Amino acid sequence: MKKYPKIGIRPTIDGRQGGVRESLEEKTMSLAKAVAELITSNLKNGDGSPVECVIADGTIGRVAESAACAEKFEREGVGATITVTSCWCYGAETMDMNPYYPKAVWGFNGTERPGAVYLAAVLAGHAQKGLPAFGIYGRDVQDLDDNTIPADVAEKILRFARAAQAVATMRGKSYLSMGSVSMGIAGSIVNPDFFQEYLGMRNESVDLTEIIRRMTEGIYDKEEFEKAMAWTEKHCKCNEGKDFNTPAKAKNRAEKDADWEFIVKMTIIMRDLMQGNPKLKEMGFKEEALGHNAIAAGFQGQRQWTDFYPNGDYSEALLNTSFDWNGLREAYVVATENDACNGVAMLFGHLLTNRAQIFSDVRTYWSPEAVKRVTGKELTGMAANGIIHLINSGATTLDGTGQQQDANGNPTMKPYWEISEEEMNKCLEATTWYPANRDYFRGGGFSSNFLSKGGMPVTMSRLNLVKGLGPVLQIAEGWTVEINPEIHKLLDERTDRTWPTTWFVPRLCDKPAFKDVYSVMNNWGANHGAISYGHIGQDLITLASILRIPVCMHNVDEDKIFRPAAWNAFGMDKEGADYRACTTYGPIYK
């Protein structure tokens, strides 16, 4: 299901015929075209295609034209709207009334015609009718014949469009639970009401015996398996690491070879469960060929599966990565231990950036004093105030190695269409596949191990569900850091030397949860975090406000926060206002 939603552009106009409206037609439509060009030139969908815009057939001056525009947008698959005007218009007649569309309004800041007056009037109408809209008003006055989009206006248009497209892309898709609750982890107690009411998604579920059934009955593409196995042997199995299990628990070579075949088949089957596979229909498996239309998924793994079968680390790591045996492709979103709350945070990050997401335990805060006591050495540079150890049982995207580079040679994580084959190979070469720790994973398997390069700007986020409150989002912008290799070795081996590590330092500020690195760790709401490349906290805040999910913790600069205009009516304290507005409006799809 790869038909992406479009963004509808609504050029509104003063409806008075006989000179007023006619004088504004060209200007109003020119602004609409400029907004569409801005979006299409700057934003891409997950497959690399430009985000498409649909402009109303004509300007909108009265309610009949609003209705005609709405009808066109329904036909064209619009998922969000931006209303554009340079003049006064009839607010309640020209506004977008679709309750499911995220909405923004740009009122041109010019003195010849009162576009700003319309903006204020229509935002009041949106507030009165309970249909929140984002207001966009340029700081500087423009001349009437100036159809350029100022930088501050462009920034807000793109921030809204990016978040709105993410909201519309989720709508109607599925979250697939492969298995159920893992080790009592609350995030894996999947809440269907949350997915339905806040995200517009449905929940699908399969028992893990379905994977065994498909293996046993040969319900997978045999040719693809041979191709995948050859690729795995060339790029992954060749990097198999030392077996740290005791001799009594270590598997022999034949058993390990069988595990490699098992986990490759498992990866193919998990992908097929998410998205379907037309090859299966050719094989006579029409039902299995359909998939579950899943934009995100989770794999329970521990313990019932991993006590008996090889673990899911290889499958999760490869699916979450921007490439596999078929080459470069969009990363999937697969949550370890079926932590759907972290899966949602990963999905938010992926839809906003088109990049692979890191899934990690927010495992340990290491203070400078504790590091000095344990290693005899001091943390320096960006790590001097302490570090957070992000580490998980091998299921982290291989993009997280940091082996991709930007134009200046800095480590990065790119959208898949920007990754070179050389960078893909470097990510694979930087990853060691250790035989799984059979104290944790009795069934065996393999876990990835790498150390993320330092210097990458990243944002860690997490969605939590709180009884009586509902969903809340946490955000911590910061950087990956490199530390003294001797310190890394001593700290890393105190946890598990077979798992991948990312050392993280948040950006500190005067907010209580960010006064020091310890406070960030101490205020984090769960054991997992989703880590996205780039400082995208402001985009996450805009996205959360569209979904009516309050943000309980963030270190984003106040002047970057962009929420619907109605939020201003809920008090001068931005975060308190966010809570009050989200409570008042409630989930979009309820």
C-alpha positions as CSV (number, residue, x, y, z in Angstrom):
1,M,0.0,0.0,0.0
2,K,2.3,2.7,-1.3
3,K,-0.1,5.4,-2.4
4,Y,1.0,8.4,-0.3
5,P,-1.4,11.1,0.8
6,K,-1.2,14.5,-0.8
7,I,-1.3,18.0,0.7
8,G,-4.2,20.2,-0.5
9,I,-3.6,23.9,-1.1
10,R,-6.6,26.1,-0.6
11,P,-6.3,29.6,-2.2
12,T,-9.0,31.7,-0.4
13,I,-10.2,35.1,-1.7
14,D,-12.5,38.0,-1.0
15,G,-15.8,36.9,-2.5
16,R,-17.0,40.3,-3.6
17,Q,-17.4,40.2,-7.4
18,G,-17.3,43.3,-9.5
19,G,-13.7,44.4,-9.1
20,V,-12.4,43.3,-5.7
21,R,-12.2,39.6,-6.3
22,E,-11.0,39.9,-9.9
23,S,-8.1,42.1,-8.8
24,L,-6.9,39.4,-6.4
25,E,-7.3,36.2,-8.5
26,E,-3.8,36.1,-9.9
27,K,-2.1,37.1,-6.7
28,T,-3.9,34.5,-4.6
29,M,-3.3,31.6,-7.0
30,S,0.3,32.6,-7.4
31,L,0.8,32.3,-3.6
32,A,-0.9,28.8,-3.7
33,K,1.4,27.7,-6.5
34,A,4.5,29.0,-4.6
35,V,3.5,27.0,-1.5
36,A,3.0,23.8,-3.6
37,E,6.4,24.3,-5.2
38,L,8.1,24.8,-1.9
39,I,6.7,21.6,-0.5
40,T,7.2,19.4,-3.6
41,S,10.8,20.7,-3.9
42,N,11.8,20.1,-0.3
43,L,9.8,17.1,1.1
44,K,9.9,13.5,0.1
45,N,7.9,10.4,1.0
46,G,9.4,7.3,2.4
47,D,10.2,5.9,-1.1
48,G,12.0,9.0,-2.2
49,S,9.1,10.4,-4.3
50,P,8.3,14.1,-3.8
51,V,5.3,15.0,-1.6
52,E,2.6,15.9,-4.0
53,C,0.3,18.9,-3.7
54,V,-3.2,19.4,-5.1
55,I,-4.4,23.0,-5.6
56,A,-8.1,23.8,-5.7
57,D,-9.5,24.2,-9.2
58,G,-10.0,27.9,-8.5
59,T,-9.9,30.4,-5.7
60,I,-12.4,29.9,-2.8
61,G,-14.5,32.9,-2.0
62,R,-17.8,31.4,-0.8
63,V,-19.1,28.1,0.7
64,A,-20.0,26.5,-2.6
65,E,-16.4,26.8,-3.7
66,S,-15.2,25.4,-0.3
67,A,-17.5,22.4,-0.9
68,A,-16.2,21.9,-4.5
69,C,-12.6,22.0,-3.2
70,A,-13.4,19.5,-0.4
71,E,-14.9,17.1,-3.0
72,K,-11.8,17.4,-5.2
73,F,-9.5,16.8,-2.3
74,E,-11.4,13.6,-1.3
75,R,-11.0,12.3,-4.9
76,E,-7.3,13.2,-5.0
77,G,-6.4,11.5,-1.7
78,V,-5.5,14.7,0.2
79,G,-4.5,14.1,3.8
80,A,-3.8,17.7,5.1
81,T,-4.5,21.2,3.9
82,I,-2.8,24.6,3.8
83,T,-5.0,27.6,3.2
84,V,-3.3,30.6,1.5
85,T,-4.5,34.2,1.1
86,S,-3.3,37.7,0.6
87,C,-6.6,39.4,1.4
88,W,-9.7,39.4,3.5
89,C,-12.0,36.4,3.0
90,Y,-15.2,35.1,4.6
91,G,-13.7,33.0,7.4
92,A,-16.5,30.5,8.3
93,E,-17.4,30.1,4.6
94,T,-13.9,29.5,3.3
95,M,-12.3,27.4,6.1
96,D,-11.5,23.7,5.8
97,M,-14.1,21.8,7.9
98,N,-12.7,18.3,7.5
99,P,-12.1,17.1,11.1
100,Y,-9.4,14.6,10.1
101,Y,-7.2,16.9,8.0
102,P,-4.4,18.7,9.8
103,K,-4.7,22.4,8.9
104,A,-2.6,25.4,8.5
105,V,-3.4,28.9,7.3
106,W,-0.9,31.4,5.8
107,G,-2.1,35.0,5.9
108,F,0.1,37.1,3.7
109,N,1.7,40.0,5.6
110,G,0.9,43.0,3.3
111,T,-0.6,46.4,3.9
112,E,-2.5,46.8,0.7
113,R,-4.9,43.9,1.5
114,P,-5.7,42.5,5.0
115,G,-4.5,38.9,4.7
116,A,-3.4,39.0,8.3
117,V,-6.9,40.1,9.3
118,Y,-8.4,37.0,7.6
119,L,-5.8,34.9,9.3
120,A,-6.8,36.1,12.7
121,A,-10.5,35.8,11.9
122,V,-10.4,32.3,10.4
123,L,-8.1,31.1,13.3
124,A,-10.8,32.4,15.7
125,G,-13.4,30.4,13.6
126,H,-11.2,27.3,13.9
127,A,-10.9,27.7,17.6
128,Q,-14.7,28.3,18.1
129,K,-15.6,25.3,16.0
130,G,-13.0,23.0,17.7
131,L,-10.9,22.5,14.6
132,P,-7.4,23.6,15.5
133,A,-5.3,25.1,12.8
134,F,-1.7,26.3,12.6
135,G,-1.3,30.0,11.9
136,I,1.5,31.2,9.7
137,Y,2.2,34.9,9.6
138,G,5.5,36.4,8.3
139,R,7.5,38.7,10.5
140,D,8.1,41.4,7.8
141,V,5.6,43.2,5.6
142,Q,5.8,42.3,1.9
143,D,4.7,44.3,-1.2
144,L,1.5,43.1,-2.9
145,D,3.4,42.1,-6.0
146,D,5.9,40.0,-4.1
147,N,5.0,36.3,-4.4
148,T,8.2,34.9,-2.7
149,I,7.9,33.0,0.5
150,P,10.0,34.6,3.3
151,A,12.4,32.2,5.2
152,D,10.4,32.3,8.4
153,V,7.2,31.5,6.6
154,A,8.8,28.7,4.6
155,E,10.2,27.2,7.8
156,K,6.7,27.0,9.3
157,I,5.1,25.7,6.1
158,L,7.6,22.9,5.8
159,R,7.4,22.0,9.5
160,F,3.7,21.8,9.4
161,A,3.7,19.9,6.1
162,R,6.3,17.4,7.3
163,A,4.3,16.6,10.4
164,A,0.9,16.6,8.6
165,Q,2.2,14.2,6.0
166,A,3.3,11.9,8.7
167,V,-0.1,12.0,10.3
168,A,-1.9,11.3,7.0
169,T,0.5,8.5,6.1
170,M,-0.2,6.6,9.3
171,R,-4.0,6.9,8.9
172,G,-5.5,3.6,7.8
173,K,-2.3,1.6,8.3
174,S,-1.7,-1.2,10.8
175,Y,0.7,-2.0,13.7
176,L,1.4,-5.7,13.6
177,S,2.2,-7.6,16.8
178,M,4.2,-10.7,16.1
179,G,3.6,-12.5,19.4
180,S,2.4,-10.7,22.4
181,V,3.7,-9.3,25.7
182,S,7.5,-9.7,26.3
183,M,8.7,-10.2,29.8
184,G,6.0,-8.0,31.3
185,I,7.2,-4.9,29.5
186,A,4.3,-2.4,29.6
187,G,5.0,-1.1,26.2
188,S,4.3,-4.5,24.7
189,I,0.8,-4.6,26.3
190,V,-0.5,-3.1,23.0
191,N,-3.4,-0.7,23.5
192,P,-5.7,-0.8,20.5
193,D,-7.7,2.2,21.7
194,F,-4.6,4.4,21.5
195,F,-3.7,3.3,18.0
196,Q,-7.3,3.7,16.7
197,E,-8.2,7.0,18.4
198,Y,-4.9,8.9,18.3
199,L,-3.2,7.5,15.2
200,G,-6.1,6.3,13.0
201,M,-4.5,2.9,12.8
202,R,-5.7,-0.6,13.4
203,N,-4.0,-3.4,15.2
204,E,-3.2,-6.7,13.7
205,S,-1.7,-9.7,15.6
206,V,-0.2,-13.1,14.7
207,D,0.9,-15.8,17.0
208,L,4.6,-16.6,16.6
209,T,3.7,-20.1,15.5
210,E,2.8,-18.5,12.2
211,I,6.5,-18.1,11.5
212,I,7.2,-21.8,12.2
213,R,4.2,-22.8,10.0
214,R,5.5,-20.8,7.1
215,M,9.0,-22.3,7.5
216,T,7.6,-25.8,7.8
217,E,5.2,-25.6,4.9
218,G,7.6,-23.6,2.7
219,I,5.5,-20.5,2.5
220,Y,8.3,-18.1,1.5
221,D,10.1,-17.3,-1.7
222,K,12.7,-20.1,-2.2
223,E,14.7,-18.1,-4.8
224,E,14.8,-15.1,-2.5
225,F,16.0,-17.3,0.3
226,E,18.9,-18.6,-1.7
227,K,19.8,-15.0,-2.7
228,A,19.5,-13.8,0.9
229,M,21.5,-16.7,2.2
230,A,24.4,-16.0,-0.2
231,W,24.3,-12.3,0.7
232,T,24.3,-13.1,4.4
233,E,27.3,-15.5,4.1
234,K,29.2,-12.8,2.1
235,H,28.4,-9.8,4.4
236,C,27.3,-11.1,7.8
237,K,28.3,-14.7,8.4
238,C,31.9,-13.9,7.4
239,N,31.9,-11.4,10.3
240,E,30.8,-14.0,12.9
241,G,32.4,-13.1,16.2
242,K,33.8,-15.2,19.0
243,D,31.4,-17.4,21.0
244,F,31.5,-16.2,24.6
245,N,29.2,-18.9,25.8
246,T,30.5,-21.6,28.1
247,P,31.5,-24.8,26.3
248,A,28.4,-26.5,27.8
249,K,26.1,-23.9,26.2
250,A,28.0,-23.1,23.0
251,K,26.5,-24.6,19.8
252,N,28.6,-26.6,17.4
253,R,29.3,-25.4,13.8
254,A,26.5,-27.4,12.3
255,E,24.0,-25.9,14.8
256,K,25.2,-22.4,14.1
257,D,25.0,-22.9,10.4
258,A,21.4,-24.1,10.9
259,D,20.7,-21.0,13.0
260,W,21.9,-18.7,10.2
261,E,19.5,-20.4,7.7
262,F,16.7,-20.2,10.3
263,I,17.1,-16.4,11.0
264,V,17.3,-15.6,7.3
265,K,14.1,-17.4,6.6
266,M,12.6,-15.7,9.6
267,T,13.5,-12.3,8.3
268,I,11.8,-12.9,4.9
269,I,8.7,-14.2,6.7
270,M,8.5,-11.3,9.1
271,R,8.7,-8.8,6.2
272,D,6.0,-10.8,4.3
273,L,3.7,-10.7,7.3
274,M,4.1,-6.9,7.4
275,Q,3.7,-6.0,3.7
276,G,2.7,-9.1,1.9
277,N,4.4,-10.7,-1.1
278,P,3.0,-11.2,-4.6
279,K,5.4,-14.1,-5.1
280,L,3.4,-16.1,-2.6
281,K,0.2,-15.7,-4.7
282,E,2.1,-17.2,-7.6
283,M,3.0,-20.1,-5.3
284,G,-0.7,-20.6,-4.5
285,F,-0.8,-18.9,-1.1
286,K,-3.3,-16.2,-1.8
287,E,-4.1,-15.3,1.8
288,E,-0.5,-15.2,3.0
289,A,0.4,-13.0,0.0
290,L,-1.8,-10.2,1.3
291,G,0.2,-9.2,4.4
292,H,-1.2,-7.0,7.2
293,N,-0.7,-3.5,5.6
294,A,1.7,-2.8,8.5
295,I,3.6,0.5,8.6
296,A,5.2,-0.7,11.8
297,A,5.5,-4.0,13.7
298,G,6.9,-5.5,16.9
299,F,8.4,-8.9,17.6
300,Q,7.9,-10.4,21.0
301,G,10.9,-12.7,21.1
302,Q,11.6,-13.1,24.8
303,R,10.9,-15.4,26.3
304,Q,8.7,-18.1,24.9
305,W,10.4,-17.8,21.5
306,T,14.0,-17.2,22.5
307,D,14.0,-19.9,25.1
308,F,13.5,-22.4,22.3
309,Y,14.3,-20.8,18.9
310,P,17.1,-18.6,17.6
311,N,16.5,-15.0,18.6
312,G,15.1,-12.2,16.4
313,D,18.2,-9.9,16.6
314,Y,19.3,-10.5,13.0
315,S,15.8,-10.1,11.6
316,E,15.0,-7.0,13.5
317,A,18.4,-5.4,12.8
318,L,18.1,-6.1,9.0
319,L,14.5,-5.0,8.7
320,N,15.3,-1.8,10.6
321,T,18.2,-1.1,8.2
322,S,18.1,0.8,4.9
323,F,19.3,-2.2,2.9
324,D,19.4,-6.0,2.6
325,W,20.1,-8.6,0.0
326,N,17.8,-6.8,-2.4
327,G,19.9,-3.6,-2.1
328,L,19.0,-0.2,-0.8
329,R,15.4,0.2,0.3
330,E,13.3,2.1,2.8
331,A,13.9,0.9,6.4
332,Y,11.1,-0.9,8.1
333,V,10.0,-0.1,11.6
334,V,10.2,-3.2,13.9
335,A,10.2,-2.8,17.7
336,T,12.2,-5.2,19.8
337,E,10.2,-7.1,22.4
338,N,7.0,-5.8,20.7
339,D,7.4,-2.5,22.6
340,A,4.7,-0.8,20.6
341,C,5.1,2.5,22.5
342,N,8.7,2.6,21.3
343,G,7.7,1.4,17.9
344,V,5.4,4.4,17.6
345,A,8.3,6.8,18.6
346,M,10.4,5.0,15.9
347,L,7.6,5.5,13.4
348,F,7.3,9.2,14.2
349,G,11.0,9.6,13.7
350,H,11.1,7.6,10.5
351,L,8.1,9.4,8.9
352,L,9.6,12.8,9.7
353,T,13.1,12.1,8.5
354,N,12.8,9.1,6.0
355,R,15.8,7.6,7.9
356,A,16.3,4.3,9.7
357,Q,15.7,4.5,13.5
358,I,17.8,3.2,16.4
359,F,16.0,1.1,19.0
360,S,17.9,0.9,22.3
361,D,17.6,0.3,25.9
362,V,18.3,3.5,27.8
363,R,20.5,1.3,29.9
364,T,22.9,3.2,32.2
365,Y,23.9,6.7,33.2
366,W,27.7,6.9,33.8
367,S,28.7,9.8,35.9
368,P,32.2,11.2,35.5
369,E,32.9,10.0,39.1
370,A,31.7,6.5,38.4
371,V,33.8,6.2,35.2
372,K,36.9,7.4,37.1
373,R,36.3,4.9,39.9
374,V,35.8,1.9,37.5
375,T,38.4,2.8,34.8
376,G,40.8,5.1,36.5
377,K,40.4,7.5,33.6
378,E,38.4,10.7,33.0
379,L,35.7,11.4,30.5
380,T,36.6,14.4,28.3
381,G,35.2,16.6,25.6
382,M,31.4,16.4,25.0
383,A,31.3,13.4,27.4
384,A,32.9,15.3,30.3
385,N,29.6,15.7,32.2
386,G,28.6,12.1,31.9
387,I,27.2,9.7,29.3
388,I,24.1,7.5,28.7
389,H,24.8,4.0,27.5
390,L,22.3,3.1,24.7
391,I,22.5,-0.6,24.1
392,N,20.1,-3.3,23.1
393,S,20.4,-7.0,22.3
394,G,21.6,-6.7,18.7
395,A,18.4,-5.4,17.1
396,T,19.7,-1.9,16.3
397,T,19.7,-0.6,12.7
398,L,23.1,-1.0,11.0
399,D,22.7,2.6,9.8
400,G,23.5,3.4,13.4
401,T,27.2,2.5,12.9
402,G,27.7,6.0,11.6
403,Q,29.6,4.7,8.6
404,Q,27.7,6.9,6.2
405,Q,29.1,10.3,5.6
406,D,27.7,13.8,4.7
407,A,29.3,16.2,2.2
408,N,31.8,17.3,4.8
409,G,32.9,13.8,5.8
410,N,31.0,13.7,9.1
411,P,29.2,10.5,10.2
412,T,25.5,10.5,9.4
413,M,22.4,8.4,8.7
414,K,20.9,9.1,5.4
415,P,17.6,8.4,3.6
416,Y,18.2,5.2,1.7
417,W,18.2,6.8,-1.8
418,E,21.3,8.9,-0.7
419,I,23.3,5.9,0.6
420,S,26.1,4.7,-1.7
421,E,27.0,1.0,-2.1
422,E,30.3,1.8,-0.5
423,E,28.6,3.2,2.6
424,M,26.3,0.1,2.7
425,N,29.4,-2.2,2.7
426,K,31.1,-0.1,5.4
427,C,28.0,-0.5,7.7
428,L,28.2,-4.2,7.2
429,E,31.9,-4.4,7.7
430,A,31.6,-2.4,10.9
431,T,29.2,-5.0,12.3
432,T,30.2,-8.2,14.1
433,W,27.6,-11.0,14.5
434,Y,28.2,-12.8,17.8
435,P,26.6,-16.1,18.7
436,A,23.8,-15.1,21.1
437,N,24.3,-15.1,24.8
438,R,22.5,-18.3,25.7
439,D,22.0,-17.2,29.3
440,Y,19.6,-14.6,27.8
441,F,18.7,-16.5,24.6
442,R,18.6,-20.2,25.3
443,G,17.6,-20.9,21.7
444,G,20.7,-19.3,20.3
445,G,20.9,-17.1,17.2
446,F,23.2,-14.1,16.6
447,S,23.4,-10.6,17.9
448,S,24.9,-7.6,16.1
449,N,27.7,-5.7,17.7
450,F,29.1,-2.3,16.7
451,L,30.1,1.0,18.2
452,S,28.3,4.1,16.8
453,K,30.6,6.8,15.6
454,G,30.5,10.0,17.7
455,G,29.5,13.4,16.5
456,M,26.1,12.6,15.1
457,P,23.3,15.0,16.1
458,V,20.4,12.8,17.3
459,T,17.1,13.0,19.0
460,M,15.9,10.4,21.5
461,S,12.1,10.1,22.0
462,R,9.7,7.9,23.7
463,L,5.9,7.6,23.8
464,N,4.4,6.5,27.2
465,L,0.8,5.7,28.2
466,V,-0.2,7.0,31.6
467,K,-3.5,5.8,33.2
468,G,-5.9,8.7,33.5
469,L,-3.8,10.9,31.4
470,G,-3.3,9.1,28.1
471,P,-0.2,9.2,25.8
472,V,2.7,11.6,26.5
473,L,5.9,12.1,24.5
474,Q,9.4,12.6,25.8
475,I,12.1,14.2,23.7
476,A,15.9,14.6,24.3
477,E,18.1,16.2,21.6
478,G,21.8,15.5,21.8
479,W,24.7,13.8,20.2
480,T,26.5,10.5,19.9
481,V,30.0,10.7,21.4
482,E,33.2,8.8,21.2
483,I,35.1,8.1,24.4
484,N,38.5,6.7,25.2
485,P,38.6,3.2,23.7
486,E,39.9,1.8,27.0
487,I,37.0,3.4,28.9
488,H,34.6,2.0,26.3
489,K,35.9,-1.5,26.6
490,L,35.7,-1.6,30.3
491,L,32.2,-0.1,30.5
492,D,30.8,-2.0,27.5
493,E,31.9,-5.4,28.8
494,R,30.2,-4.8,32.1
495,T,26.9,-5.1,30.2
496,D,27.1,-7.4,27.2
497,R,30.0,-7.4,24.7
498,T,27.8,-9.0,22.0
499,W,25.4,-6.1,21.6
500,P,25.7,-2.7,19.8
501,T,26.5,0.5,21.7
502,T,25.7,4.1,21.2
503,W,27.2,6.6,23.7
504,F,24.7,9.5,24.0
505,V,25.0,13.0,25.5
506,P,21.9,15.1,25.7
507,R,22.0,18.9,25.2
508,L,21.6,20.5,28.7
509,C,19.6,23.6,29.5
510,D,17.8,25.3,32.4
511,K,14.8,22.9,32.3
512,P,14.7,20.6,35.4
513,A,14.9,17.4,33.4
514,F,17.9,18.7,31.5
515,K,20.0,20.4,34.2
516,D,22.5,17.5,34.0
517,V,22.9,14.2,32.2
518,Y,21.7,12.3,35.3
519,S,18.4,14.2,35.3
520,V,17.7,13.1,31.7
521,M,18.2,9.5,32.6
522,N,16.3,9.9,35.8
523,N,13.3,11.5,34.1
524,W,13.1,9.0,31.2
525,G,9.7,7.2,31.4
526,A,10.6,3.7,30.2
527,N,13.4,1.3,29.6
528,H,13.5,1.9,25.8
529,G,14.1,4.9,23.5
530,A,13.9,5.6,19.8
531,I,16.8,7.5,18.4
532,S,16.6,9.4,15.1
533,Y,19.4,11.2,13.2
534,G,19.2,15.0,13.5
535,H,17.8,17.4,15.9
536,I,14.1,16.9,15.1
537,G,12.5,17.8,18.5
538,Q,10.7,20.8,17.0
539,D,9.1,18.5,14.3
540,L,8.1,15.9,16.9
541,I,6.4,18.7,19.0
542,T,4.4,19.8,15.9
543,L,3.5,16.2,15.1
544,A,2.5,15.5,18.7
545,S,0.2,18.6,18.8
546,I,-1.6,17.5,15.6
547,L,-2.2,14.1,17.3
548,R,-3.2,15.8,20.6
549,I,-0.4,14.1,22.5
550,P,1.2,16.4,25.1
551,V,5.0,16.6,25.4
552,C,6.0,16.1,29.0
553,M,9.8,16.5,28.6
554,H,11.9,18.3,25.9
555,N,15.0,20.4,25.5
556,V,13.9,22.3,22.3
557,D,14.4,26.0,22.1
558,E,11.1,27.8,22.9
559,D,11.2,29.9,19.7
560,K,11.2,26.7,17.6
561,I,8.0,25.4,19.0
562,F,5.1,25.4,16.5
563,R,1.7,24.3,17.6
564,P,-1.9,25.2,16.5
565,A,-2.9,28.8,17.2
566,A,-5.7,27.7,19.6
567,W,-3.0,26.5,22.0
568,N,-2.4,30.2,22.8
569,A,-5.8,30.4,24.4
570,F,-4.9,27.8,27.1
571,G,-2.5,30.0,29.0
572,M,1.0,31.5,28.7
573,D,2.8,28.5,30.0
574,K,3.5,26.6,26.8
575,E,3.8,23.1,28.3
576,G,0.8,23.5,30.6
577,A,-1.2,25.0,27.7
578,D,-0.2,21.9,25.6
579,Y,-1.6,19.6,28.2
580,R,-4.8,21.6,28.6
581,A,-5.4,21.8,24.8
582,C,-4.8,18.1,24.2
583,T,-7.2,17.2,27.0
584,T,-9.8,19.6,25.8
585,Y,-9.7,18.5,22.1
586,G,-9.0,14.9,22.7
587,P,-7.8,12.4,20.1
588,I,-8.7,13.2,16.4
589,Y,-10.3,9.8,15.6
590,K,-12.4,9.2,18.7
